[in-house]
């Protein structure tokens, strides 16, 4: 069972890059690195602290060209290897988590008036997060490539609205086309025929300690989920 050499670079959604390698050619060590163009914005909301809490000593100085690196010694892994592998696979999600955890906490503590988080997660698309005493509002701006995408996107978002009737625990979902929602009226949010805004209104039942991990898992990939289904529909 000798370890084999590994040297892989691959892409994820939102311009994210991963690099998995053996540092200095040592096959008993595996380094997992991630590059996110928007990592500096995540750092403003405590990303470094969240990653330190999750990964502990596996977190090392990032390799050149990457924002975060994890280092694993294959000869000294704990008995529960599956948990370690799972956490390594959640690296992008855990980078994102800091923003949501911060604003969920604001809501929990009844804090209002905190500055809105603005994350430019793609070159032309943005995520906004804002906390109020009774809710956390998450808004995604997204760009539709053509008129057909706008139509399919609208149908898809209508299904989300209908879905709330079937499930009383689902968050409220709002969709606005061309113009940003009222929550963003004082911002430089983009306007245009190919722009859409998806707003999630998350209540304490979605943001409490028992539910928040699942909420973060689902919401941080929403943009990819939407565009995947638009492509499949076409």
N, C-alpha and C positions, 0 to 999 in steps of 0.2 A: 504493500500500500504506500509506495513512495509518492510524494506529491509531485505533480507535473508543473512545468513552467506555465505561467499565465501572463498574457499581455493583450488586453482587450480595451478598446475605446468604443463607446456606443452612445447614441443619442436617445433622449427622452423628449416628451412634449415640452413646449415652452422654451426651446433653445437650450435645454439642460444637457450637459455632457457628463458621462461617467468614464472613469479610467480604473481598471482593475489590473494590478501588476505585482511582481515580486520585487520589492525594493532592493537595489544592489545585486539583483540576480539570485537572492536567497529564496529558494523554493519553499522553505518552511514558514515564510512570512508572506502574507497577502495584504496589499494595501488597496482600499476602496476609496476613490476620490470623486468629488462631484463639483461641477462648475455651474453656477447660476448667475446670469447677468445681473440679476436684481438682488444678490445676496447682501449688498451694503444696506439696502432698504430693510431687509429682514433683520439685520444686526441692530438697527435702531429700535427694534421691538423685542430684543432679548434672545435672538436666535442662538448666539454663542452659549448663553447660560442654559437654554433648554437642551442643546446638544450635549453639553458637559454633564447635565443631569441624566440624560438617557444613555450616553455611551461611556462615561467615566474615563478610565485609563486607555480605552481603545482609541480615543480622540487624540490625534497627534498634530504637529504643525503641518499645515496643508502643503502638498507638493506644488511646485511652480506651475502656475496657470490654472490652479483649482482653488476653490474656496474652503472646502472641508476635506480632511482625509482621516480615514479610520485604518488602524493597523492591527492585524490579527496574527498571533503566533500559533501556527497549526499544531505545534507540539505542546501547547499549554492552553487548550480550549477547555471550558467547563464541561461537565457531563451533559448539561442541557444545551447541546450545540444548536438545536433547531431554533431556540429563542434568539440566539446570537445571529444566526443567518437571517431570521425574520427581521430583526432590528436593523441589520445592515441594508436589507431590501427596502426598508421604510425611510431611508436617509432623506430623500427629497421631501416626503411628507413631514418628517420631523423638522426640517428646515422651515417649512411653511407654518408649522404648528405654533410657533412663538407668537405670531400676530393674533391668531384666534384665542389662544390661552390668555393673552394679556387683556383683550377686550371682553372676553367672557368673565374675567375676574373683575373688571370695572363694573360690569352689569351686576355681578353678584354682590359687590360692595356698595351698590347704589350710586356709583360715581357718574356724574353727568358733566358734559362740557369738555371732556378730554378731547385733545386734538385727533381728528380722523386719521386713520392709517391709509396711506396711498402706496400701493405696490405696483410698479410697472412690470408686470410679470411676462409681458411680451413687448416687442418694439412698439406696437400700435394698440395694445390692449392693457387695461388697468383694472386693479381690484381695489375697492374702497371698503374699509371696515369702521363702523361707528357704534359706540355703546350708549344706551340710555338706561334709565333705572329698570325698565321692564322688558327690554329687548336689546338684541344686537343686530344691526343691519349690515348685510354684506352685499355689495353691488359689484357685478362684473360688467365691464364694457367689452364688447366683442365686435369684430369686423366680419361682415358677410362678404364672401368673394363676388357673388353676383345676385341678381334678382331672385333666381330660383332658391338660393340659400335663405334669403329673407323670408320667402313664402313658407318653406319647410320649417325654418326656425320658429315662425309664428305659430304654426300648427303644433309643433312640438311643445312650445311653451303653454299653449292652450290646454294640452293634455296634463301638464303639471298643475294648472289651476283646477282642472276637473278632478285630478287625483286627490286634491285636498278634501273634496266632498266625501270621498270614499274612506279617507284616513284622517281622523280628527287630530291625530298627533303630528301630522305633516306640517312643516313650516309654511307660512304664506309665501307665495312666489308671484312676483309681478314682472311684467315685461313691457319695456317701452322702446319704440322704434324711432330713430332719427334724433329725438331729444332726450337728454339725460333726465332721470327722475328728480323730483323736488329736493330730495336729500342732497343732490349735487349742484343745486342751482348757483351756489357761490364758488364754484370751482371752474377749472379750465377744461372740464370734460368735453370730449369731442362731440360734434354734431354732424350729421350727414345721412344720406339715404342708405348707406351700407353699414350704419352703426346701430347696434342694439344694446340695451341695458337689461340685465337680469338682476332683480333684487330679491334676496332672501331675508325674510324677517324671522329671526330666531328668538324664541321665547325661553324662559328659564328651563322648561322641560327639555330643550335641546342643548342648553349650555351648562347645565349642572354637572357636578363632578362625575356622576354615573354615566351621563350621556355624551359628554363632550368629545371623548376620543373618537367615538363613532361618527359624530357630527363632522369633526375635522377630516376624518378619512373620506367621507362622502363629498364634502363641499370643496375641498382643495383641488379635486379633479373635475369639477363640474364643467368647466369650459371645454375640456377635452372630450368629455362625455357628450356634450351637445353637438360638437362638430363631427364627432365620430358618427353619430346617428344621422346627421344631415348627409354625410357622404354615403352612408349605407342606403338611405332612402333614395338617393339619386341613382 
